[in-house]
Amino acid sequence: MQSIYAMHQNGSENLEKEEKFLFFSIDSIQDLYLTMVSSLMEICKKETEFLHKSSLKHLATPAERNPNKKFINNAVFQILAENNSLSIAIETRKIDTWYLNEDYILLLLNAVKESKYYLDYMSNPKQTFEEDKQLIVDLFTHIIVPNDKLYEHLEDDKLTWIDDIPLVNTLIIKQLKGLKPIEEDNFRVPKVYKDTEDKDFAKDLFRKTVLNEKELAKQFVDKTPNWDSDRIAEIDTIILKMAICELLKFPSIPVKVTLNEYLELAKEYSTPKSSIFINGILDNLVKELEANKTLLKTGRGLI
């Protein structure tokens, strides 16, 4: 949707160029995921370095010579640091954000150490896996994710990440909550695509919508008698074209799935009344296509 909107705004007709950028944007979601997960690892590294340097001071205090290492020994940090899937992905994708911008890690570390979650955790002499896990979940959810400076940095790094941040952070929190104390493959980097069919779908939907825009628009222009086509929000027309494209050109996708997906898109990205407007048009169109027997669904599309 955003790629098609960008094409309209730029007046671009270079389909291959825009498609290339579309897949670059999708692949970048994994970079964002790895950047956010590695922020936890880097926070632990920075605190470890700080404790070590403090212990070597000429006039180190007893607390500095024998520091409380409960935080840096947190089991979740160890799981992340020893995870092959994560290490390989970070190396392969060349994630060096924090190496180049360590001041943000220091900023986050300071915020962590000033938080009630950290202070309560460190004041408890006992250390259990569940307590370790809960601390990291709380710190990530309430200290790291909401940090305005971090958000600004991510936004400046890649503009396409803005809409992906909530999705990625929600996934990471879910993974952290699901960690087990002793289990191989305890943490795995998720794939960007489920399979090749998943990637092909993104390509096909983009191409079929762009190459058939005029044909798709004809399906709804006469169903908006009280609206001049120029007055319909551009995002709404793109959502309608994509939805109609799925209805007509993707027989294996169930009608209900298509309707639900695009109503959610309208709620998220368009005007408050858009979802009602789009729902009305698509509902009437589906009834018409079913009556004319031109809405042909096969396989799981019949479910």
Secondary structure by P-SEA (a helix, b strand, c coil): caaaaaaaaacccaaaaaaaaaaaaaaaaaaaaaaaaaaaaaaaaaaaaaaaaaaaccccccccccccccccccaaaaaaaacaaaaaaaaaaccccccccaaaaaaaaaaaaacaaaaaaaacccccaaaaaaaaaaaaaccccccaaaaaaaaaaccccccaaaaaaaaaaaaaaacccccccccccccccccaaaaaaaaaaaaaaaacaaaaaaaccccccccccccccaaaaaaaaaaaaaacccccccaaaaaaaaaaaaacccccaaaaaaaaaaaaaaaaaaaaccccccccccc
